[in-house]
């Protein structure tokens, strides 16, 4: 639904932009026609002035010629020599530029106008040999009108982009507050019963020192304490430590092996790599990836964790041979609430992404996925 709404908004924006350009095109065309008509009248006035005798009343002709205040005009004769120019920026005012250079520039501009079809030929002799060429260009108003829609669209697009980023930033900040508040409240709520369980475990150990179940209970209580500790770290700057990646993965594999089917095999291979991470949070990332892999394999298959380092990155791949992810869902796997399970909150991968990218300044993404063959997630950490 959200994707369809985004597409609809983009199509609406494209339609508005297209309509704006079409309307602008018609306005520019009408103004061009109007300026062409004005220049034809101006050229006719030039013809009248050139062919008038000494007794003719030229007041109206001169008025027409003088009223052109915005359309650039250059008049040349039969020999391409410049006779007159109006509303054309000249270089004669520039120091060390001669009048000949200015005339050469005007002649070049006239030829360019003629090449674009902006020329009106005025006959001044009866033998068709003498004539004037009235060369003109777009007025400043027309030039501005031609570029205005593009500038307008650029400003609108810039405004839309800024608005989108502002909305996303606001939404993300709001989500962060919810995440942090929920996490800290969870840690707070777990704290009291965990303390109580720890006390009861100590009492049981004193009263039944030889009972084999008490150490297992103690492990579970410590696990709960670790979970509460993880939640309490959300929203706070985590304490980083240099740890061996192999030892960290060993803890994850041992924990997952105790809680998954024997039909699931978890393998890991890594050279001696030291990573600067928060161990509790980073183990949480691998646990979430492994749990998702177990669900994707439906309780039967192999999970392979491999790692290597180059000159600047530590690269860790977590692969499974489960059912894979469809191409249309690849962009959504890290979104909060996304899940393919009938029971689940869809928070595991979102938490993993937050821990890797916000707390450890790394990257996590789907490297490859194929339906029926499996998925590989990749984690990249920058070497310190």
C-alpha positions in Angstrom: 0.0 0.0 0.0 2.8 2.4 0.9 4.7 1.6 -2.3 1.5 2.2 -4.4 1.0 5.5 -2.6 4.6 6.6 -3.4 4.2 5.6 -7.0 0.9 7.5 -7.2 2.6 10.6 -5.7 5.5 10.4 -8.2 3.1 10.0 -11.1 1.1 13.0 -9.9 4.4 15.0 -9.6 5.4 14.0 -13.2 1.9 14.9 -14.5 2.1 18.4 -12.8 5.6 18.9 -14.2 4.5 17.9 -17.7 1.5 20.2 -17.6 3.7 23.1 -16.4 6.1 22.5 -19.3 3.3 22.2 -21.9 1.6 25.5 -20.7 5.0 27.2 -20.7 5.7 25.9 -24.2 2.4 27.5 -25.5 3.1 30.8 -23.7 6.6 30.9 -25.2 5.3 30.1 -28.7 2.6 32.8 -28.5 5.2 35.4 -27.3 7.5 34.4 -30.1 4.8 34.9 -32.6 4.0 38.3 -31.0 7.6 39.4 -31.2 7.8 38.2 -34.8 4.8 40.3 -35.6 6.3 43.3 -33.9 9.6 42.9 -35.8 7.7 42.7 -39.1 6.1 46.1 -38.2 9.6 47.4 -37.2 11.1 46.1 -40.5 8.3 47.8 -42.4 9.0 51.0 -40.6 12.7 50.6 -41.6 11.6 50.1 -45.2 9.5 53.3 -45.0 12.3 55.3 -43.5 14.8 54.0 -46.1 12.5 54.8 -49.1 10.8 58.0 -47.9 11.4 61.3 -49.7 12.2 64.6 -47.9 8.6 65.7 -47.8 7.3 62.5 -46.1 5.9 62.7 -42.5 8.1 60.2 -40.6 6.8 60.9 -37.1 4.8 57.7 -36.8 7.7 55.7 -38.4 10.2 57.1 -36.0 7.8 56.4 -33.1 7.5 52.8 -34.1 11.3 52.4 -34.4 11.8 54.1 -31.0 9.3 52.0 -29.2 11.3 48.8 -29.4 13.0 48.7 -26.0 13.4 45.0 -25.4 14.0 43.0 -28.6 17.6 42.9 -29.7 17.9 44.0 -33.3 20.9 44.3 -35.7 20.3 45.7 -39.2 22.9 44.9 -42.0 23.0 46.0 -45.6 23.7 44.1 -48.8 27.4 43.8 -48.0 26.7 42.4 -44.5 27.9 45.6 -42.9 26.1 46.7 -39.7 24.0 49.8 -40.1 22.2 50.0 -36.8 21.6 48.0 -33.7 19.3 48.3 -30.7 19.1 46.6 -27.3 22.3 44.7 -28.1 25.1 44.6 -25.5 28.1 46.1 -27.2 31.8 45.8 -26.2 32.6 49.4 -27.2 32.5 50.4 -23.5 35.2 47.8 -22.6 38.7 49.3 -22.3 41.1 48.7 -25.2 38.3 47.4 -27.5 38.1 49.2 -30.8 35.0 50.2 -32.7 36.1 47.7 -35.5 36.1 44.9 -32.9 32.6 45.9 -31.7 31.3 45.9 -35.3 32.8 42.5 -36.0 31.1 41.2 -32.9 27.8 42.7 -34.0 28.2 41.2 -37.5 28.9 37.7 -35.9 25.8 38.1 -33.8 23.7 39.0 -36.8 24.8 36.0 -38.7 23.9 33.8 -35.8 20.4 35.3 -35.6 20.1 34.8 -39.4 21.2 31.1 -39.1 18.3 30.6 -36.5 15.8 32.0 -38.9 15.3 35.3 -37.0 15.7 37.6 -40.0 13.4 39.8 -42.1 14.5 41.0 -45.5 13.6 44.6 -46.4 13.8 45.6 -50.1 15.0 49.2 -50.5 15.6 49.3 -54.3 13.6 48.5 -57.4 16.2 46.2 -58.9 16.2 43.7 -56.0 19.9 44.3 -55.4 19.7 46.7 -52.5 18.1 45.4 -49.3 18.4 45.4 -45.6 18.4 42.4 -43.3 16.7 43.0 -39.9 18.1 40.4 -37.6 16.6 40.0 -34.2 16.8 37.7 -31.2 14.5 36.7 -28.3 13.8 39.5 -25.8 15.0 39.2 -22.2 11.4 38.5 -21.2 11.0 35.6 -23.6 14.4 34.1 -22.6 13.4 34.3 -18.9 10.0 32.7 -19.7 11.8 29.8 -21.5 14.0 29.0 -18.6 11.5 29.8 -15.8 9.6 26.4 -15.8 12.8 24.5 -15.4 14.0 26.8 -12.6 10.5 26.5 -11.0 10.6 22.7 -11.3 14.1 22.5 -9.9 13.0 24.6 -6.9 9.9 22.5 -6.4 11.9 19.3 -6.6 14.5 20.7 -4.2 11.7 21.6 -1.8 10.0 18.2 -2.1 13.4 16.4 -1.5 14.1 18.6 1.6 10.5 17.9 2.8 10.9 14.2 2.3 14.2 14.1 4.2 12.7 16.2 7.0 9.7 13.8 7.3 11.9 10.8 7.2 14.2 12.3 9.8 11.3 13.2 12.0 9.8 9.7 11.6 13.1 8.1 12.3 13.6 10.2 15.4 10.1 9.3 16.6 10.8 5.6 16.0 14.1 5.9 17.9 12.3 7.4 20.9 9.8 4.5 20.8 12.6 1.9 20.5 14.6 3.4 23.3 11.6 3.8 25.6 10.4 0.3 24.9 13.8 -1.2 25.4 14.6 0.6 28.6 11.1 -0.2 30.0 11.6 -3.9 29.1 15.0 -3.9 30.9 13.4 -2.2 33.9 10.5 -4.6 34.0 12.9 -7.6 33.7 15.2 -6.4 36.4 13.1 -7.2 39.5 12.1 -10.8 38.6 15.6 -11.6 37.5 17.1 -10.3 40.8 14.5 -12.5 42.6 15.4 -15.5 40.5 19.0 -15.0 41.2 18.4 -15.0 44.9 16.2 -18.1 44.7 18.9 -19.9 42.7 21.5 -19.1 45.4 19.1 -20.5 48.1 18.6 -23.6 46.1 22.3 -24.1 45.5 22.9 -23.8 49.3 20.2 -26.3 50.1 20.8 -28.7 47.2 24.4 -28.4 46.3 24.5 -31.7 44.3 21.4 -31.1 42.2 22.3 -31.1 38.5 19.4 -28.9 37.5 20.5 -25.9 39.5 23.5 -25.0 37.2 21.1 -25.1 34.2 18.7 -22.9 36.0 21.6 -20.5 36.8 22.5 -20.4 33.1 19.0 -19.5 32.1 18.8 -16.8 34.8 22.2 -15.4 33.5 20.7 -15.5 30.0 17.8 -13.4 31.1 20.2 -11.0 32.8 22.1 -10.8 29.5 18.9 -10.0 27.6 17.9 -7.3 30.1 21.4 -5.9 29.8 21.1 -5.8 26.0 17.8 -3.9 26.2 19.2 -1.4 28.6 22.0 -0.6 26.2 19.6 0.4 23.4 19.7 4.2 23.1 23.0 4.5 25.0 26.5 4.6 23.7 27.7 1.0 23.9 31.0 0.1 25.5 33.3 -1.3 22.8 35.8 -4.0 23.4 38.4 -5.8 21.3 37.3 -9.4 21.2 38.2 -12.4 19.0 35.5 -13.0 16.4 35.9 -16.7 16.7 35.1 -16.7 20.4 32.1 -14.5 19.9 30.7 -16.8 17.2 31.4 -19.8 19.4 29.2 -18.4 22.1 26.4 -17.8 19.6 26.7 -21.3 18.1 26.7 -23.0 21.5 23.6 -21.0 22.5 21.7 -21.8 19.3 22.7 -25.5 19.3 21.0 -25.9 22.7 17.8 -24.3 21.5 17.4 -25.6 17.9 16.6 -29.0 16.4 19.4 -31.5 15.9 18.5 -31.4 12.2 19.9 -27.8 12.1 23.7 -27.7 11.7 25.5 -24.4 12.4 29.0 -24.1 11.1 31.5 -21.2 11.4 35.0 -20.6 10.1 37.0 -17.5 10.7 40.7 -16.7 10.9 42.1 -14.9 13.9 40.3 -11.6 13.6 40.0 -9.1 16.4 36.8 -6.9 16.2 36.1 -3.8 18.2 32.4 -4.3 19.2 30.1 -4.5 22.1 30.0 -8.3 22.6 26.5 -8.5 24.1 24.9 -6.5 21.3 26.9 -8.1 18.5 26.1 -11.6 19.7 22.4 -10.5 19.5 22.9 -9.7 15.8 24.1 -13.2 15.0 21.4 -14.8 17.2 18.7 -12.9 15.2 20.2 -13.9 11.9 20.5 -17.5 13.0 16.9 -17.6 14.3 15.6 -16.2 11.0 17.7 -18.7 9.1 16.2 -21.6 11.2 12.7 -20.3 10.5 13.5 -20.1 6.8 14.8 -23.6 6.7 11.7 -24.8 8.7 13.9 -26.5 11.3 16.2 -28.5 9.0 19.3 -27.4 7.1 22.7 -25.8 7.5 23.8 -22.4 8.6 27.3 -21.3 7.5 29.1 -18.3 9.1 32.3 -17.3 7.4 34.5 -14.2 7.9 37.6 -12.6 6.3 39.3 -9.3 6.4 40.9 -7.2 3.8 42.9 -3.9 4.1 39.9 -1.9 5.4 37.0 -4.1 6.1 35.9 -7.2 8.1 33.4 -9.1 6.1 31.1 -11.7 7.8 28.6 -13.8 5.8 25.7 -15.7 7.3 24.3 -18.2 4.8 21.4 -20.7 5.0 19.9 -23.2 2.6 16.3 -22.2 3.4 13.4 -21.0 1.2 15.0 -17.7 0.3 13.5 -14.2 0.0 11.4 -13.0 -2.9 12.8 -10.1 -4.9 9.9 -7.8 -4.0 10.5 -8.4 -0.3 14.3 -7.8 -0.3 13.8 -4.1 0.4 11.5 -4.7 3.3 13.3 -7.4 5.3 14.9 -4.8 7.7 11.8 -2.8 8.2 10.2 -3.0 11.6 7.1 -5.2 11.6 8.0 -7.1 8.5 7.7 -10.9 9.0 6.7 -13.9 7.0 5.8 -15.9 10.2 2.3 -16.4 11.5 3.7 -15.5 15.0 6.3 -12.8 15.2 6.8 -9.1 15.7 9.2 -8.6 12.8 11.8 -6.8 15.0 14.8 -9.2 14.8 16.4 -8.0 11.6 15.4 -4.4 12.3 17.3 -4.6 15.6 20.2 -6.3 13.9 20.4 -3.4 11.4 20.2 -0.8 14.1 23.0 -2.5 16.2 25.3 -2.9 13.2 24.8 0.5 11.5 24.0 2.9 14.3 26.1 1.5 17.1 29.0 -0.1 15.2 29.0 2.1 12.1 29.0 -0.9 9.8 26.7 -2.2 7.1 24.3 -5.2 7.0 22.4 -6.2 3.8 21.2 -9.2 1.8 24.1 -10.3 -0.3 22.2 -12.9 -2.3 18.9 -14.8 -2.1 17.3 -17.3 -4.4 14.0 -19.0 -3.9 14.4 -22.6 -2.8 18.1 -22.3 -2.4 18.8 -19.9 0.5 19.9 -16.5 1.6 23.2 -14.9 2.5 23.4 -11.8 4.8 26.6 -9.8 4.8 28.0 -7.7 7.6 30.8 -5.2 7.0 32.8 -3.6 9.7 35.5 -1.0 9.2 38.9 -1.8 10.6 40.0 0.6 13.2 
